[in-house]
Amino acid sequence: MDTTTAVPRPLRRDAELNRLRITAAAREVFAERGLDATLDDVARHAGLGVGTVYRRFPNKEALIDALFEETFARIVGMTERAARNPDAWAGLVDLLIEMTEMQAADRGLRELMLSEAYGRDRVAQMRDLMKPLLERLVERAVAEGGVRDDLRAGDIPVLLTMITSTVVFTQSVRPQAWRRYVTILLDGLCRRRERPTQLTEAELSDDDLHTAMHHLPPESCVFKPPRTGAARRPEVPAEG
């Protein structure tokens, strides 16, 4: 009788390490290329076979949902911190700048916030969590005299979209130029400002404007899924 004990291969650990490699690669790929990137692109960036990626995530939607769960939690956390700030105006400024910084560094996040194809439920949940926090923050800012009386919480997502559009417009010529325009926007909201805040970014030159206009994506930051149909899922060998 053979009494040799078989030692199982550490599949669970390998699977978890692969999952971490996939999500790390996906974060970089989607941040740089946006949601048009494929699972094949992610697999190549991770140095893994595409079959390994499909075993962890059955489709791109599942990967995007898992990838941005942590990001959305961070955004809600930022909103909570802003709502707790003793100075409501300072909290509002910090929130708008931090959220713009996140979207400026992540094309995939910018597209996901306005996507009709990916992450709609997750984005809706995030906005539901943020809504009462933004309402309290804006109401306090108005009561403290920090902002114009007619500012409402529903204006904040629109203002953020305006700033994000500036990010998309200027990124090909000067990635930090949005800071000039967010400062102008914030000065327009603030009632306490006696003198305009000094602008740290210069205006765009005529050449910059010309280049930016010619590099602007046809649909700006609004993502539309490709019309060529879903990518065919490859045959995946059994993991063993």
Secondary structure, 3 states (H helix, E strand, C coil): CCCCCCCCCCHHHHHHHHHHHHHHHHHHHHHHHCCCCCHHHHHHHHCCCHHHHHHHCCCHHHHHHHHHHHHHHHHHHHHHHHHHCCCHHHHHHHHHHHHHHHHHCCHHHHHHHCCCCCCHHHHHHHHHHHHHHHHHHHHHHHHCCCECCCCCCCHHHHHHHHHHHHHHHHCCCCCCCHHHHHHHHHHHHECCCCCCCCCCCCCCCHHHHHHHHHHCCCCCCCCCCCCCCCCCCCCCCCCC
